[in-house]
Amino acid sequence: MRVVITGAFGFLGHRLATTLLQTRTFGGVPIERLVLADRVVAPGPPVATDPLVDLVHGDLTDRLADIFAHPVDVLFHLAAAVSAECEADFDLGMRANLDTTRALLEAARAQTAAGGPVPRVLFASSLAVYGAGPGLPPPAAISEATLPVPQSSYGTQKLICEQLIADCTRRGFIDGRVARLMTVTVRPGRPNAAASGFLSGIIREPLAGLPATCPVRPDLAVALSSPRRAVDGLLCVAQAERGTGPGRLEGRLPVNLPALTVSVADMLATLRQVAGDAVADLVTMSADPAVEAIVASWPAVFDNRRAAALGLRPDPDFRSVVQDYLTDHPDAVHGTAPAQPARRTP
Ligand SMILES: NC(=O)c1ccc[n+]([C@@H]2O[C@H](COP(=O)([O-])OP(=O)(O)OC[C@H]3O[C@@H](n4cnc5c(N)ncnc54)[C@H](O)[C@@H]3O)[C@@H](O)[C@H]2O)c1
């Protein structure tokens, strides 16, 4: 089996690659080659030198021939430009998120048309496909049956890609699956250009002994997931057999990955409990209406029955999310060792 991850040296792509290299199987079948594709390859991560791995370095649209040089059985499509940069630069978002995905789908379709295996494609979408339009208040709890009304270019691009994947699946070009991620927190390393970046920054920076600003009102509720649960969700949706009943993936609708709903005030209170007053006092409230407009347009409360049927559960509470971070990144905590080096964001 040949498995490809796009965006493989990003936050979640790298974690996914690490997990697959531990099990060395997908759905119980041995992985023969794991192709890690990204335009930024971080220097020297162990995944890059694993004998199972082939690296494809460069912009995806220039490297499709390498990715499809041999049949692709499974493709995790994670490469994307993030929310705030798509809002700042419309053309960048259209290129990075829409044009690239369309080109990948065309290449996958060509493989099928040539008699190769029908590639299983897992697309990482986002809760940003949802939002409240004027005169269209969202229901109390969002499910896959809720009409997505994105309020950002990023959310719109994700929604278009979801629909393309569903249609390519209906036509038999691919076996497409869509997992909608909640905001994944705590992201290690340096801040990125996502509007939701502060939801990691207000925890990560103080723990590293650095000041952080919180740009939204404290009572704003958000839908979160730890990196561990997010990667578990991507793998589960990708590996599920199609069909009805527990553990099976029914139909072509996306799966909203489980959400832990917390307020920003709850997050800061948890930081205070876990790390103490001196650390929590490093966070300053400083309103940024542009950031709040994007993040507050995303729903916070989900009805996750579709994910639960696949066996997926949200993080139990925000304390466990912080504790996972401390366990996974002991070097990123003040007084131990320097925080991770900067990575260039797309
Ligand atoms: N992290 C979150 O909270 C979150 C929430 C919702 C959805 N998602 C989605 O999950 C996916 C992964 O998120 P992440 O946080 O790991 O993102 P990330 O920004 O950390 O990683 C994305 C990677 O994709 C690469 N990339 C982007 N465009 C590329 C291109 N044209 N060619 C080659 N490589 C390219 C970047 O270099 C980067 O390494 C994305 O699709 C994102 O939209 C993430």
The ligand as a Tripos MOL2 file, in Angstrom:
@<TRIPOS>MOLECULE
LIG
   44    48     1     0     0
SMALL
NO_CHARGES

@<TRIPOS>ATOM
      1 N1         -4.7750   23.0890   12.9980 N.am      1 LIG1
      2 C1         -6.0660   23.4000   13.1140 C.2       1 LIG1
      3 O1         -6.5370   23.9070   14.1580 O.2       1 LIG1
      4 C2         -7.0090   23.1140   11.9610 C.ar      1 LIG1
      5 C3         -8.3760   23.3520   12.1450 C.ar      1 LIG1
      6 C4         -9.2390   23.1140   11.0780 C.ar      1 LIG1
      7 C5         -8.7540   22.6140    9.8850 C.ar      1 LIG1
      8 N2         -7.4240   22.3860    9.7370 N.ar      1 LIG1
      9 C6         -6.9220   21.8960    8.4510 C.3       1 LIG1
     10 O2         -6.0640   20.7910    8.6890 O.3       1 LIG1
     11 C7         -4.9980   20.7880    7.7310 C.3       1 LIG1
     12 C8         -3.6580   20.7320    8.4500 C.3       1 LIG1
     13 O3         -3.5900   21.8280    9.3420 O.3       1 LIG1
     14 P1         -2.2160   22.2230   10.0460 P.3       1 LIG1
     15 O4         -2.5780   22.9800   11.2680 O.co2     1 LIG1
     16 O5         -1.3450   21.0480   10.1400 O.co2     1 LIG1
     17 O6         -1.6270   23.2450    8.9770 O.3       1 LIG1
     18 P2         -0.1120   23.7590    8.8260 P.3       1 LIG1
     19 O7         -0.1950   25.1540    8.3150 O.co2     1 LIG1
     20 O8          0.6550   23.5090   10.0680 O.co2     1 LIG1
     21 O9          0.4710   22.7980    7.7190 O.3       1 LIG1
     22 C9          0.1080   22.9000    6.3830 C.3       1 LIG1
     23 C10         1.2870   22.4270    5.5640 C.3       1 LIG1
     24 O10         0.8940   22.4430    4.1980 O.3       1 LIG1
     25 C11         2.0010   22.8940    3.4300 C.3       1 LIG1
     26 N3          1.4860   23.4710    2.1930 N.ar      1 LIG1
     27 C12         0.5450   24.4320    2.0760 C.ar      1 LIG1
     28 N4          0.3040   24.6850    0.7870 N.ar      1 LIG1
     29 C13         1.1000   23.8430    0.0690 C.ar      1 LIG1
     30 C14         1.3020   23.6320   -1.3050 C.ar      1 LIG1
     31 N5          0.6350   24.3140   -2.2370 N.pl3     1 LIG1
     32 N6          2.1990   22.6990   -1.6840 N.ar      1 LIG1
     33 C15         2.8810   21.9790   -0.7600 C.ar      1 LIG1
     34 N7          2.7230   22.1400    0.5690 N.ar      1 LIG1
     35 C16         1.8460   23.0690    0.9680 C.ar      1 LIG1
     36 C17         2.6960   23.9110    4.3090 C.3       1 LIG1
     37 O11         4.0480   24.0910    3.9570 O.3       1 LIG1
     38 C18         2.5160   23.3050    5.6940 C.3       1 LIG1
     39 O12         3.6380   22.5240    6.0790 O.3       1 LIG1
     40 C19        -5.2020   22.0270    6.8800 C.3       1 LIG1
     41 O13        -5.8760   21.6620    5.7090 O.3       1 LIG1
     42 C20        -6.0680   22.9190    7.7260 C.3       1 LIG1
     43 O14        -6.8620   23.7970    6.9390 O.3       1 LIG1
     44 C21        -6.5330   22.6320   10.7540 C.ar      1 LIG1
@<TRIPOS>BOND
     1     1     2 1
     2     2     3 2
     3     2     4 1
     4     4     5 ar
     5     4    44 ar
     6     5     6 ar
     7     6     7 ar
     8     7     8 ar
     9     8     9 1
    10     8    44 ar
    11     9    10 1
    12     9    42 1
    13    10    11 1
    14    11    12 1
    15    11    40 1
    16    12    13 1
    17    13    14 1
    18    14    15 2
    19    14    16 1
    20    14    17 1
    21    17    18 1
    22    18    19 2
    23    18    20 1
    24    18    21 1
    25    21    22 1
    26    22    23 1
    27    23    24 1
    28    23    38 1
    29    24    25 1
    30    25    26 1
    31    25    36 1
    32    26    27 ar
    33    26    35 ar
    34    27    28 ar
    35    28    29 ar
    36    29    30 ar
    37    29    35 ar
    38    30    31 1
    39    30    32 ar
    40    32    33 ar
    41    33    34 ar
    42    34    35 ar
    43    36    37 1
    44    36    38 1
    45    38    39 1
    46    40    41 1
    47    40    42 1
    48    42    43 1
@<TRIPOS>SUBSTRUCTURE
     1 LIG1         1 GROUP 0 **** ****
